[in-house]
C-alpha cells in the first residue's frame, strides 16, 4: 500500500508518497505567498494551501498505481488561527504562528488571568504566537468577524476538513492553542470562557494516528483514488517531524533546524517545568512531550546569506569556517522576537564582539553558533528537570549542513543521529497514515521499523570544553540587553 504525507509549511506545502517499507517514492513541493499587512503581522490565505495541496496530490500520484493509495496524514505549521462562517467560508486570512500582533492579549492572559491559572488550565502560559491570544485580538479588533465564527481550526485541520468534510484536530496540534487541557486531553472550560468561544466552535479531538474519515467522493474521483482512502488526524509540524525521525516513546530527543528551531523531548508521562519555559504538549504517539521553540533558526542563516551577504552559496560560505570554539563574535538569534525560554516578542537579533579584524567567516560562524546556543538554552531547562539526554536526531533544512551538525553536537554535548529521510513532518504524516490504516500496530512500532540512522556526529571533548566556555558568555548577553530591547 501507499501513503501520502503532507507537510503544510509557512512557505510551501511539501507532499511525499511512501510505501509500506518506508521508502519514499516521490516528493512534490508547491509554494504559496506569505503576507505582512502590517509590521509584525504574518498572514496566509487558507485557500492557497488547499489549492496547492490538490495540485500537489495530482502531481505526486500521477505515475503510481492509485488503487494502492490507502491513507493521507498531514503535519502542519502550528498555532495559526483559521476561522470559518456558517457557510464554511474563510472569514479572514489565517493569522500565523510567527505573527506578533497579540502583545496586549498575551500580556492580559499572563498578567491578569495569571500564569499559574493558565498553567493549571492548559499546562502552558501564553505566547504571542499561540491561538488563544489571536482569538482575543479578533474579538477586540474585528468584532464583526468574531461574531461570524462558527468553526475555529488550525492550518493543517483546514486541509483535513476540505479533504474529508470532518471538523477535527489532534491532541498535539491542539496543545499549542492554549485552549486545551493537555494533561487530561480535553478542551478547557475555563479557557473557552476566557476567549468567549464554545465547544461547538472547536473541532473534535483525536489521536494523531486515528482515522477521521475518508477522502470525499468528489475529490477521490478527481484524484483517481478508490472511495476508501483514509484521512488521519495528523499532527502539529514538530510532533509530526518527531514521528518522522523516530522520536517517540520515552526520553528521545529531536532537534529541528527549520524556519523556526525546536528541541523536542518525548515522554510517556505528563510533565511541566516550574517556569513554563518549555511547552508541555501531547505527542503524536499518544503520549506527551516537552518542547523548546525558538522563532528564528535556519531563517537566521537564510537572512544572513540572502539579505546581508547576498549569496546563495551557503555551503561555500561555510567551507571557510575552521576555528570552531574560538569565535569572539556572538549573535543573538531573535529576528522575530523569541519564545523559549525567554518569551519576549520584543527581543531582537544582535551581533556583539566585533573588532577591526573580524572576518566574514566569523560573522557567518556566529550566526550558526547563536542558533545552537539558543537551542541549548532550552536543553538546560530540561536538564534542570532531571531529564538526561545523551543523543538527538536532527531534521530540517539546516540539518543538511555538516558544519552546523558538528556545532550542534559540541555545543549541546550530544551525539547527533542523522536519519535516512530528511523529510520530517511529511514523512511523519505518512507514518501516521500507515498506522491509522493498520499497517503497523502503533506509532512506536512503525518508527522503529521505518526510521533508519545513517550517520552519527560525535561530540569532541576539546570542542565541547571550548563551547562550554563560549556558551557561558552567550547566556549573559540577553539579560544584559533585555531592557534595551523593551525601549527600542
C-alpha positions in Angstrom: 0.0 0.0 0.0 1.0 3.7 -0.5 0.6 6.6 1.9 0.6 10.3 1.3 2.3 12.6 3.9 1.7 16.3 3.8 3.9 19.0 5.4 1.9 22.3 5.4 4.7 24.8 5.9 4.9 28.5 6.0 6.4 29.0 2.6 5.2 25.8 0.8 3.3 22.6 1.1 5.5 19.5 0.7 4.0 16.2 -0.2 5.6 12.8 -0.3 4.5 9.3 -1.3 5.7 6.4 1.0 5.3 2.7 0.6 4.8 0.2 3.5 8.6 -0.3 3.8 9.1 3.4 4.4 10.6 4.0 1.0 9.8 7.5 -0.4 8.5 7.0 -3.9 8.0 10.7 -4.9 8.2 14.2 -3.4 6.5 17.3 -4.6 6.6 20.9 -3.3 4.2 23.7 -4.0 4.8 27.3 -2.9 2.2 30.0 -1.9 2.5 33.6 -0.8 3.0 34.9 2.7 1.6 38.4 3.6 2.8 41.0 6.0 0.0 43.6 6.0 1.5 45.5 8.9 4.9 45.3 10.6 5.0 42.2 12.8 1.9 40.7 11.2 2.0 37.4 9.3 -0.9 36.0 7.3 -1.8 33.5 4.6 -4.9 32.6 2.6 -6.1 29.1 3.6 -7.5 28.7 0.1 -3.9 28.8 -1.3 -3.0 25.9 1.0 -5.9 23.8 -0.3 -5.4 24.7 -4.0 -1.7 23.9 -3.9 -2.3 20.7 -1.9 -4.8 19.4 -4.5 -2.4 20.2 -7.4 0.4 18.6 -5.4 -1.5 15.4 -4.8 -2.3 15.2 -8.5 1.4 15.6 -9.4 2.6 13.3 -6.6 0.4 10.4 -7.7 0.5 10.8 -11.4 2.8 7.9 -12.1 1.7 5.4 -9.4 -0.9 2.7 -9.1 -3.6 4.8 -7.5 -5.5 1.8 -6.3 -2.7 1.2 -3.8 -3.1 4.6 -2.1 -4.6 3.8 1.3 -4.3 6.9 3.5 -3.3 10.5 4.0 -1.7 12.2 7.0 -0.7 15.8 7.5 1.8 17.6 9.6 1.4 21.4 9.6 2.5 24.7 10.9 1.1 25.1 14.4 -0.9 27.9 16.3 -2.4 29.6 13.2 -6.0 30.8 13.5 -8.3 29.7 10.7 -12.0 30.8 11.2 -15.0 29.8 9.1 -18.5 31.2 9.0 -21.9 29.4 8.8 -21.4 28.8 5.1 -18.0 27.2 5.7 -16.3 30.2 4.1 -13.0 31.6 5.4 -13.8 34.8 7.3 -10.4 36.4 7.2 -6.8 35.4 6.3 -5.2 33.0 8.7 -3.1 34.6 11.4 0.1 32.6 11.6 2.4 31.2 14.3 5.0 33.9 13.7 2.5 36.8 13.9 3.4 39.3 16.6 0.3 41.4 16.9 -1.0 39.9 20.1 1.3 41.5 22.7 -1.6 43.2 24.5 -3.6 40.0 24.6 -0.7 37.8 25.7 0.1 40.3 28.5 -3.6 40.2 29.6 -3.5 36.4 29.7 -0.2 36.1 31.6 -0.6 39.0 34.0 -4.4 39.5 34.5 -5.6 35.9 34.2 -2.2 34.9 35.5 0.5 32.4 34.5 -0.4 30.0 37.4 -4.0 29.7 36.3 -3.1 29.3 32.6 -0.6 26.6 33.5 -3.3 24.8 35.6 -5.8 25.1 32.8 -3.6 24.2 29.9 -0.1 23.2 31.2 1.3 26.3 29.4 1.4 30.0 29.6 0.5 32.5 26.8 3.0 33.2 24.0 2.3 35.8 21.3 2.1 33.1 18.6 -0.5 30.9 20.3 -4.0 30.7 19.0 -6.0 31.9 22.1 -4.4 35.4 22.1 -5.3 35.7 18.4 -8.9 34.9 19.2 -8.9 37.6 21.8 -7.3 40.0 19.4 -10.0 39.3 16.8 -12.7 39.8 19.4 -11.3 43.2 20.3 -10.3 44.5 16.9 -12.6 42.7 14.5 -15.9 42.2 16.4 -18.0 41.8 13.3 -15.7 39.0 12.0 -15.6 37.5 15.5 -19.4 37.3 15.6 -19.4 35.3 12.3 -17.2 32.5 13.7 -18.8 29.0 13.5 -15.6 26.9 13.2 -12.1 27.5 14.7 -9.3 25.4 13.4 -5.6 25.1 12.8 -3.9 25.2 9.4 -3.5 21.5 8.8 -7.0 20.9 10.1 -8.4 23.1 7.3 -6.8 20.6 4.8 -8.3 17.7 6.7 -11.7 19.4 6.7 -11.5 20.1 2.9 -10.3 16.6 2.1 -12.7 14.7 4.4 -15.5 17.0 5.4 -14.7 16.2 9.1 -14.2 19.1 11.6 -11.3 17.7 13.5 -7.9 18.3 15.2 -5.4 16.2 17.0 -4.1 16.5 20.6 -0.5 17.5 19.6 -1.6 20.5 17.5 -4.4 21.5 19.8 -1.9 21.6 22.6 -0.5 24.8 21.1 -3.8 26.7 21.0 -3.8 27.5 24.8 -7.4 26.2 24.7 -6.8 22.5 25.6 -6.2 20.9 29.0 -3.1 19.0 27.9 -2.9 16.6 30.9 -6.5 15.4 30.5 -6.7 15.8 26.7 -9.9 17.8 26.6 -10.9 21.4 25.8 -10.5 23.7 28.8 -13.8 25.0 30.1 -12.0 28.0 31.7 -10.1 28.9 28.5 -13.3 28.7 26.4 -15.0 31.1 28.8 -12.0 33.5 28.8 -11.9 33.5 25.0 -15.7 33.7 24.7 -15.9 30.6 22.4 -18.0 27.5 22.8 -17.1 23.8 22.4 -19.3 23.7 19.3 -16.9 26.1 17.6 -14.0 23.9 18.3 -13.1 20.7 16.4 -13.4 17.2 17.7 -10.2 15.9 19.3 -8.4 12.8 18.0 -5.1 11.0 18.5 -2.8 11.8 15.6 -3.0 8.3 14.1 -6.8 8.0 14.3 -8.8 7.9 11.1 -11.2 10.8 11.0 -12.9 9.9 7.7 -12.5 9.1 4.0 -11.4 11.4 1.2 -14.7 13.0 -0.1 -16.2 11.1 -3.0 -15.8 14.0 -5.5 -12.2 14.5 -4.6 -11.4 10.8 -4.8 -12.8 10.8 -8.3 -10.8 13.9 -9.2 -7.6 12.2 -7.9 -8.5 8.8 -9.4 -8.5 7.2 -5.9 -10.7 4.5 -4.5 -13.5 5.6 -2.2 -11.8 4.0 0.8 -8.7 6.3 1.1 -8.5 7.2 4.8 -7.6 10.6 6.3 -6.0 10.5 9.7 -6.0 13.4 12.1 -2.3 14.2 11.6 -0.1 16.3 13.9 1.5 19.7 14.5 4.6 20.0 12.5 7.1 19.4 15.3 5.2 16.3 16.6 5.0 15.0 13.0 8.7 15.7 12.5 9.4 13.8 15.7 7.5 10.8 14.4 9.4 11.1 11.1 12.7 11.0 12.9 11.6 8.2 15.3 11.5 10.5 18.3 8.7 8.6 20.1 8.3 6.7 23.3 10.3 7.8 26.4 13.3 10.1 26.7 14.0 10.5 23.0 15.2 13.9 21.5 14.9 15.6 18.1 16.3 19.0 17.1 14.7 20.7 14.1 16.6 23.4 12.2 13.8 24.7 10.1 12.4 28.3 9.7 12.0 28.1 13.5 14.1 25.8 15.7 13.0 23.3 18.2 14.3 20.8 20.7 11.7 18.1 21.2 11.8 15.6 24.1 9.3 12.7 24.1 7.9 11.3 27.3 5.4 8.6 28.3 4.4 10.8 31.3 3.0 14.3 31.5 5.3 17.0 33.0 5.7 20.8 33.2 8.7 22.9 34.2 8.3 25.3 37.0 8.6 28.5 34.9 6.8 27.1 31.8 9.9 27.9 29.8 9.2 24.8 27.7 6.0 23.9 26.1 4.2 20.9 27.6 2.2 19.3 24.8 0.6 16.0 23.8 2.6 13.9 21.3 1.5 12.2 18.1 2.4 8.8 19.5 -0.4 9.1 22.1 1.9 10.2 24.9 3.5 13.7 25.8 6.5 15.8 25.0 8.4 18.9 26.2 9.5 21.3 23.6 11.6 24.4 23.4 10.9 26.6 20.4 13.0 29.5 19.0 11.3 31.5 16.4 14.3 32.0 14.1 16.7 29.2 13.4 17.6 28.3 9.8 15.8 31.5 8.9 18.7 33.4 10.6 21.2 31.8 8.2 18.9 32.5 5.3 18.6 36.1 6.3 22.3 36.5 6.7 23.2 34.8 3.4 20.4 36.2 1.2 19.9 39.7 2.6 23.3 40.7 4.0 25.9 38.7 2.1 23.6 38.5 -0.9 24.7 35.0 -1.9 23.1 31.6 -2.4 26.4 29.8 -2.0 25.6 28.6 1.6 28.0 25.6 1.5 30.9 27.7 0.1 30.5 30.3 2.8 30.7 27.6 5.5 33.7 25.8 3.9 36.0 28.6 5.1 35.0 28.3 8.7 37.7 26.4 10.6 38.2 27.9 14.0 35.4 26.2 16.0 35.0 27.1 19.6 37.3 30.2 19.2 35.0 32.8 17.8 35.0 36.1 19.7 31.8 37.3 17.9 28.4 36.4 19.3 24.9 36.5 17.7 21.6 36.6 19.4 19.1 34.8 17.0 16.0 36.8 17.8 14.9 38.1 14.4 11.2 37.6 15.2 11.4 38.0 18.9 11.9 34.9 21.0 9.7 32.2 22.5 11.6 29.6 24.5 12.9 30.1 27.1 12.6 34.0 27.2 9.0 34.6 26.0 10.0 38.0 24.7 8.4 39.3 21.5 10.4 42.4 21.7 13.8 40.7 21.7 15.9 41.3 18.6 18.8 39.8 16.8 22.2 41.3 17.8 25.8 40.9 16.9 28.3 41.6 19.7 32.1 41.3 20.0 33.2 42.6 16.5 36.6 44.3 16.1 38.5 45.7 13.2 39.9 42.3 12.3 36.5 40.5 12.5 36.1 38.4 9.3 33.1 37.5 7.1 33.7 33.9 8.2 33.5 34.8 11.9 30.2 36.6 11.4 28.7 33.6 9.5 30.0 31.3 12.2 28.4 33.4 14.9 25.0 33.0 13.2 25.3 29.2 13.2 26.6 29.2 16.8 24.0 31.6 18.0 21.2 29.3 16.9 22.9 26.4 18.6 23.4 28.3 21.8 19.7 29.4 21.7 18.6 25.8 21.4 20.9 24.9 24.3 19.1 27.4 26.5 16.0 25.1 26.2 18.1 22.0 26.7 19.3 23.4 30.0 15.8 23.8 31.2 15.1 20.1 30.5 18.3 19.1 32.3 17.2 21.0 35.4 14.1 18.9 35.4 16.4 15.8 35.7 16.0 14.8 32.1 19.2 13.2 30.9 19.7 13.2 27.1 22.7 11.6 25.5 21.8 11.8 21.9 19.4 13.5 19.5 18.0 13.1 16.0 18.2 16.1 13.7 16.0 17.4 10.8 15.1 20.5 8.9 16.8 22.4 6.2 19.7 23.5 8.4 20.4 19.8 9.2 21.8 19.5 5.6 24.9 21.4 6.8 27.7 19.1 8.1 29.2 22.1 9.8 26.0 23.1 11.6 25.5 19.5 12.8 29.1 19.5 14.2 28.5 22.7 16.0 25.2 21.4 17.5 26.9 18.2 18.7 29.6 20.1 20.5 27.5 23.0 21.9 25.0 20.5 23.2 27.5 17.8 24.1 25.1 15.3 22.4 25.6 12.6 19.8 23.6 13.7 16.8 22.0 11.0 14.8 21.3 11.7 11.1 18.4 9.7 9.6 18.0 8.4 6.1 14.9 10.5 5.3 15.2 14.3 5.9 11.5 14.9 5.1 10.5 15.5 8.7 6.7 16.4 9.1 5.7 14.9 5.7 7.4 11.6 6.5 5.8 11.6 9.9 2.4 12.3 8.4 2.8 9.3 6.1 3.8 7.1 9.0 0.7 8.2 10.9 -1.4 7.3 7.9 0.2 3.9 7.8 -0.6 3.3 11.5 -4.2 4.6 11.0 -4.7 2.2 8.1 -3.5 -0.8 10.2 -0.1 -1.4 8.6 1.5 -1.0 12.0 0.1 -1.6 15.4 1.4 1.6 16.9 3.4 4.7 16.1 6.4 3.4 18.1 6.4 0.1 16.1 6.2 2.0 12.8 9.0 4.4 13.8 11.2 1.5 15.0 10.8 -0.3 11.6 10.9 2.6 9.2 13.3 5.2 10.6 16.9 4.4 9.8 20.0 6.1 11.2 22.7 6.6 8.6 25.3 8.7 10.4 26.2 9.9 13.9 28.1 13.1 14.6 30.0 12.6 17.8 30.9 15.5 20.2 34.7 16.0 20.6 35.9 16.6 24.2 38.2 19.5 23.4 35.5 21.3 21.3 32.8 20.6 24.0 35.1 22.3 26.5 35.7 25.3 24.3 32.0 25.7 23.5 31.1 25.4 27.2 33.2 28.5 27.8 31.6 30.3 24.8 28.0 29.3 25.9 28.5 30.7 29.4 29.4 34.0 27.9 26.5 33.8 25.4 23.9 33.3 28.1 24.9 36.6 29.8 24.1 38.7 26.7 20.3 38.6 26.6 19.8 39.5 30.3 22.2 42.4 29.8 20.3 43.9 26.8 16.8 42.8 27.6 15.7 46.3 28.9 17.2 47.9 25.9 15.0 45.8 23.6 11.9 47.0 25.5 12.8 50.6 24.9 13.7 50.0 21.2 
